[in-house]
């Protein structure tokens, strides 16, 4: 049953990206949205929504990172830092930790704003850096932030983190122990995220990002303030992961530093590379495929292995699987499964040159 | 008042003096050319005007305001646009998007207009798009609006770069070797285009090696040699200036 969600979504997104007709495209996305909304009428298995809500959180993160890396071309290897900041914002402001209990819905905005501010703070020192150097510095930030949370024991509970986070309410009804409400929340946030990301893509700011990515000096000659444009990308991208962090923390009801390791940043980046960096449908497909592997296929492989008394734990090889997928995609379709026209042309040209 | 005023401008890179005490004034509506042998410092002057380099000493004023030491994007927004000697288009953006990016300084859409596609943002986007298409028409690229800039033929890329520079509605347009690599026909078209741009009210300052083009189009010529201005005047004066002939056109036989 769970496969159906992934197959239908990936299929619809690919179909929508194949057509040039805007009406049909919108219709397909609207139909998909409606289908996902009413799916719980037919599928009463809450475990499915647990997986799908997690998938939604990662899709949200991927959409955010896509703004930074895909649109503005700023290679960020420490994106999980903002995910951590969003999660800890919820943990500190809706738990017995400080006896502050702000409502979930308000915290979505607050955490997004906090993450956006940290996006600017951590983005500012990197403005003059490009390419490899930027990647190294962001990687450092990605390591520093969980370390800070781990060592500020007085405020963050140290390595064991903060637990007993508030369960969200909707119009007085507690979300309880069910995953279904989180599924709907992520669905709503993804719709919002997709709308914002596709708006900004075709706008003054979106063009400025692409221009910076292509030729920063020429972009400045177009009157583009590259400083504010880059900071806008960092903060907007961070805001997305702030939202994701709030849902993640409230759903798990506990946060700890080890949820935000380097591998999380890499996983999200891998989603972009797999799907097609800079192209929103590609990002959706990439993140669905990797979460499908991660949350569905590997656990099921384990169950099968256990049934035939095979003593392997497939969830331990997930890094190997990402690696294999990435190497495969680099060899056979380096622009990603569903690239933008731009990215395809870029890579074709780059490869053509290096072969010549 | 002069539109562009350069006084005592010098730029040193370590021990090398690229520009030496340069003085120059450009009046509104003029077409002025800067010529000189390779390495004379012509492109450096453009880079100083647009703020890519900070001057070692001297002043640059534009429309009465000092612009030296201002960041490039503010100089561009103030109304100085340029093209580059080695074309710097956004190669993997469509021709239309290139020109629309050039319209950046004219636009007022804020972050939320971009994010939320507010009515204001949408209307502005529509206006800017229509104007970009007009500009593509002006340089004869209306058929290539959706083509990637990088896949256009060389001459078209030069013209697209001019359209992109014009998109910000500049008061002063700096053209860095606009005719480089063009065939005679394209050069004739370029001549007409430059005149048309001036007729629209834009002042033009160009660097060019093609002497026949320079002599035909410029009202005034400045000659640079080893970073210093060695002569300045009408094409006829320059042609007969002994210092210029020696430094640049070659000693008379």
Interface residues (C-beta under 8 A of the other chain):
Chain A: X196 X199 X200 X202 X203 X204 X205 X206 X207 X208 X210 X211 X214 X215 X217 X218 X219 X220 X221 X222 X223 X224 X225 X226 X232 X236 X342 X345 X346 X349
Chain B: X50 X52 X71 X72 X73 X74 X76 X77 X81 X82 X84 X88 X89 X90 X91 X92 X93 X97 X100 X101 X102 X104 X105 X107 X109 X111 X113 X114 X115 X116 X117 X121 X124 X125 X148 X150 X151 X164 X168
